């Protein structure tokens, strides 16, 4: 009897809790402002530039 109750909780309540957690995460997510997006793009561009100038000879790449 107890094992049936456990499986009932696992099969019914588990997905409900998981769905609630996903819905909560989606509701808490926000879009970046245009200023934040520009700063993020600039930082990514700087990282790419730094990576292109990296010395990768020890990895078999170019120096």
Protein Blocks (a to p, Z undefined) as FASTA:
>chain_A
ZZmmmmmmmmmmmmmmmmmmmmmmmmmpccddfklmmmmmmmmmmmmmmmmmpccklnop
aZZ
